[in-house]
Amino acid sequence: MYKASFREFFKLEAAGGILLLFAAALAMVLKNSTFGGVYDAFLDMPIQLRVGALDIDKPLLLWINDGLMAVFFFTIGMEVKREILVGELSDLRQTILPVIAGLGGIIVPAAVYIMVAGQDPTDLRGWAIPTATDIAFALGILALAGPAVPTSLKLFLMTLAIIDDLGAILIIALLYSNDLSAIFLLVALAAITVLAMLAIRGEQRLTPYLLAGLVLWLAVLKSGVHATLAGVVLGFFIPLGPRNVEDHDDSPLRHLIHVLHPWVAFAILPLFAFANAGVILQGMSVSDVLQGVPLAIVLGLFIGKQVGVFGFAWLAIKTKCCPLPAQVNWGQLYGVAILTGVGFTMSLFIESLAFTDEYVLDVARPYKLGIIAGSLLSAVVGFVVLRIFTPASGGNETDYDNARSAG
């Protein structure tokens, strides 16, 4: 069952990664064409939801970033729970290497950003931008490297990206919350209490969880904490059901992942990329990306990520903390380390949280270009390295079993 789930996950993420690239390219083309005004008007379109005293009035862009991305993080929360209970994160031997590499992929890029960006407090707000990995985009590039890529390498990248997602969630929770409302925080706490009570009594129906989750999202949205965190919390409470079930419909958590994952891969993330990747290129030059914050982002993603991930993994393997993944050579591991520099949607998301006021937004156009440039550079170089070090044939589905049994 888990093997089939992983294959489905990988195929969806890989195909979704290619769609992400198309959506971002389309946004750039529209933004810099005669349709730029239409593009802006579409994202600025006001959408209001009002129920009694509750009034939510936001432009479409924020509904995408605060609402649809909450669904993405809800899926991430469920996937992390599944991995912890029955997947890769349930086996400590298989988890040690990607956890150590993932920590390196957070620490080193942040350090590179801080060293390059300078001491301006506003600029330093973006230190977390290069710490993220876009799992869909990265797995999409890995899929293009050919069928001979060992499954254990795909598992390593997927698990490492999950660690990155957890790191991003903690960063969002700790650093990008402001103007907290005690009343709405109490409402959110009450909703979490209801979710906990449902889990304790073993409730398997999804409706009570989703209703409590909706209240949680609304409360978190109004509390000053970023609303996407409500999705993560809700995801952790969705019941797995019997661990030995073979059918999606017999497990509430597996069923929801099965239903939502195509929507996330083929609609939500591409729409987010389309809404956030549009940057006006007029009046900008290459030199704008090669200084200050944009350069810090590029170097953090392309240099910091590969040095952090590969360096920490190399130390862990050489000190006998854990083995090299089954059927994986050092060149392939290095190629995947470079691919983790594909931050893209996650980096764009953190950038949208780090730089919010109008003045910063006006001068921050090169920041998005830094994310796109660093991600594309990591994608191209990582792909080339993987192609060089991956034989023309040799990878197959039995690699999964080898990866699971490797100690």
HUUR-V302415 format. One record per backbone hydrogen bond with DSSP energy under -1.0 kcal/mol. CO is the residue of the C=O (numbers start at 1). NH is the residue of the N-H. E is the energy in kcal/mol with one decimal. If there is no record, write none. Layout:
co: [CO & CO]
nh: [NH & NH]
e: [E & E]
This chain:
co: [1 & 2 & 3 & 4 & 5 & 6 & 7 & 8 & 9 & 10 & 11 & 12 & 13 & 14 & 15 & 16 & 17 & 18 & 19 & 20 & 21 & 22 & 23 & 24 & 25 & 26 & 27 & 28 & 30 & 33 & 35 & 36 & 37 & 38 & 39 & 40 & 43 & 45 & 47 & 49 & 51 & 54 & 56 & 58 & 59 & 60 & 61 & 62 & 63 & 63 & 64 & 67 & 68 & 69 & 70 & 71 & 72 & 73 & 74 & 75 & 76 & 77 & 78 & 79 & 80 & 81 & 82 & 87 & 88 & 92 & 95 & 96 & 97 & 98 & 99 & 100 & 101 & 103 & 103 & 104 & 106 & 107 & 108 & 109 & 110 & 111 & 112 & 113 & 114 & 120 & 123 & 124 & 126 & 128 & 133 & 134 & 135 & 136 & 137 & 138 & 139 & 140 & 143 & 146 & 150 & 151 & 152 & 153 & 154 & 155 & 156 & 157 & 158 & 159 & 160 & 161 & 162 & 163 & 164 & 165 & 166 & 167 & 168 & 169 & 170 & 171 & 172 & 181 & 182 & 183 & 184 & 185 & 186 & 187 & 188 & 189 & 190 & 191 & 192 & 193 & 194 & 195 & 196 & 197 & 198 & 199 & 206 & 207 & 208 & 209 & 210 & 211 & 212 & 213 & 214 & 215 & 216 & 217 & 218 & 223 & 224 & 226 & 227 & 228 & 229 & 230 & 231 & 232 & 234 & 234 & 239 & 242 & 247 & 248 & 251 & 252 & 253 & 254 & 255 & 256 & 257 & 260 & 261 & 262 & 263 & 263 & 264 & 267 & 268 & 269 & 270 & 271 & 272 & 273 & 281 & 285 & 286 & 291 & 292 & 293 & 294 & 295 & 296 & 297 & 298 & 299 & 299 & 300 & 303 & 304 & 305 & 306 & 307 & 308 & 309 & 310 & 311 & 312 & 313 & 314 & 315 & 316 & 316 & 317 & 325 & 329 & 330 & 331 & 332 & 333 & 334 & 335 & 336 & 338 & 339 & 341 & 342 & 343 & 344 & 345 & 346 & 347 & 348 & 350 & 351 & 357 & 358 & 359 & 364 & 365 & 366 & 367 & 368 & 369 & 370 & 371 & 372 & 373 & 374 & 375 & 376 & 377 & 378 & 379 & 380 & 381 & 382 & 383 & 384 & 385 & 396 & 397 & 398 & 399 & 400 & 401 & 402]
nh: [5 & 6 & 7 & 8 & 9 & 10 & 11 & 12 & 13 & 14 & 15 & 16 & 17 & 18 & 19 & 20 & 21 & 22 & 23 & 24 & 25 & 26 & 27 & 28 & 29 & 30 & 31 & 32 & 33 & 36 & 39 & 40 & 41 & 42 & 43 & 44 & 61 & 60 & 58 & 56 & 54 & 51 & 49 & 47 & 63 & 64 & 65 & 66 & 67 & 68 & 69 & 71 & 72 & 73 & 74 & 75 & 76 & 77 & 78 & 79 & 80 & 81 & 82 & 83 & 84 & 85 & 86 & 90 & 91 & 96 & 99 & 100 & 101 & 102 & 103 & 104 & 105 & 106 & 107 & 108 & 110 & 111 & 112 & 113 & 114 & 115 & 116 & 117 & 118 & 124 & 126 & 127 & 129 & 131 & 135 & 138 & 139 & 140 & 141 & 142 & 143 & 144 & 146 & 149 & 154 & 155 & 156 & 157 & 158 & 159 & 160 & 161 & 162 & 163 & 164 & 165 & 166 & 167 & 168 & 169 & 170 & 171 & 172 & 173 & 174 & 175 & 176 & 185 & 186 & 187 & 188 & 189 & 190 & 191 & 192 & 193 & 194 & 195 & 196 & 197 & 198 & 199 & 200 & 201 & 203 & 202 & 210 & 211 & 212 & 213 & 214 & 215 & 216 & 217 & 218 & 219 & 220 & 221 & 222 & 181 & 178 & 229 & 230 & 232 & 233 & 234 & 235 & 236 & 237 & 238 & 253 & 245 & 250 & 251 & 255 & 256 & 257 & 258 & 259 & 260 & 261 & 264 & 265 & 266 & 267 & 268 & 269 & 271 & 272 & 273 & 274 & 275 & 276 & 277 & 284 & 288 & 289 & 295 & 296 & 297 & 298 & 299 & 300 & 301 & 302 & 303 & 304 & 305 & 307 & 308 & 309 & 310 & 311 & 312 & 313 & 314 & 315 & 316 & 317 & 318 & 319 & 321 & 322 & 320 & 328 & 333 & 334 & 335 & 336 & 337 & 338 & 339 & 340 & 341 & 342 & 343 & 134 & 346 & 348 & 349 & 350 & 351 & 352 & 354 & 355 & 361 & 362 & 363 & 367 & 369 & 370 & 371 & 372 & 373 & 374 & 375 & 376 & 377 & 378 & 379 & 380 & 381 & 382 & 383 & 384 & 385 & 386 & 387 & 388 & 389 & 399 & 400 & 402 & 403 & 404 & 405 & 406]
e: [-2.2 & -2.5 & -2.1 & -2.3 & -2.6 & -3.0 & -2.4 & -2.3 & -2.6 & -2.7 & -2.3 & -2.6 & -2.0 & -1.2 & -1.6 & -2.2 & -1.6 & -1.7 & -2.6 & -2.4 & -2.2 & -2.5 & -2.1 & -2.1 & -2.2 & -2.7 & -2.6 & -1.4 & -1.7 & -1.8 & -2.5 & -2.3 & -2.6 & -2.3 & -1.8 & -2.1 & -2.3 & -1.6 & -2.1 & -3.2 & -2.1 & -2.4 & -3.2 & -2.7 & -1.7 & -2.2 & -2.4 & -3.1 & -1.5 & -1.8 & -1.8 & -1.1 & -1.6 & -2.5 & -1.9 & -2.2 & -2.2 & -2.7 & -2.0 & -2.6 & -2.8 & -2.1 & -2.6 & -2.6 & -2.5 & -2.3 & -3.0 & -1.6 & -1.1 & -1.8 & -2.3 & -2.6 & -2.9 & -2.5 & -2.1 & -1.9 & -1.9 & -1.1 & -2.8 & -1.8 & -1.3 & -2.0 & -2.6 & -2.5 & -2.3 & -2.2 & -2.0 & -3.2 & -1.0 & -2.2 & -1.7 & -1.6 & -2.0 & -1.6 & -1.0 & -2.8 & -2.5 & -1.9 & -2.1 & -2.2 & -2.2 & -1.5 & -1.5 & -1.4 & -1.4 & -2.6 & -2.0 & -2.3 & -2.7 & -2.7 & -2.4 & -2.5 & -1.8 & -2.0 & -2.3 & -2.4 & -2.4 & -2.4 & -2.7 & -2.6 & -2.2 & -2.3 & -2.7 & -2.4 & -2.5 & -2.7 & -1.4 & -2.1 & -2.0 & -1.9 & -2.5 & -2.3 & -2.4 & -2.2 & -2.3 & -2.2 & -2.1 & -2.2 & -2.5 & -2.3 & -2.3 & -2.1 & -2.6 & -2.1 & -2.5 & -1.0 & -2.5 & -2.5 & -2.2 & -2.4 & -2.1 & -1.9 & -2.2 & -2.6 & -2.4 & -2.4 & -2.7 & -2.6 & -1.7 & -2.5 & -1.8 & -1.8 & -1.5 & -1.2 & -2.3 & -2.5 & -2.2 & -1.6 & -1.1 & -1.0 & -1.7 & -1.5 & -1.2 & -1.6 & -2.9 & -2.3 & -2.4 & -2.6 & -2.1 & -3.2 & -2.5 & -2.6 & -2.9 & -2.6 & -1.5 & -2.5 & -2.4 & -2.3 & -2.4 & -2.6 & -2.6 & -2.3 & -1.7 & -1.9 & -2.1 & -1.4 & -1.3 & -1.3 & -2.1 & -2.3 & -2.5 & -2.9 & -2.1 & -2.7 & -2.9 & -1.9 & -2.6 & -1.3 & -2.4 & -2.6 & -2.9 & -2.0 & -1.9 & -2.0 & -2.1 & -2.9 & -2.2 & -2.2 & -2.4 & -2.8 & -1.9 & -2.2 & -1.1 & -1.4 & -1.8 & -2.1 & -2.3 & -2.2 & -2.2 & -2.1 & -1.9 & -1.8 & -1.4 & -1.9 & -2.2 & -1.7 & -3.4 & -1.3 & -3.3 & -2.3 & -2.3 & -2.6 & -2.0 & -2.4 & -2.1 & -2.5 & -1.9 & -1.5 & -1.2 & -1.2 & -2.4 & -1.9 & -2.6 & -3.3 & -2.6 & -2.3 & -2.7 & -2.5 & -2.0 & -2.4 & -2.8 & -2.4 & -2.2 & -2.2 & -2.3 & -2.6 & -2.3 & -2.4 & -2.1 & -2.1 & -1.9 & -1.4 & -2.0 & -3.0 & -2.3 & -1.6 & -1.2]
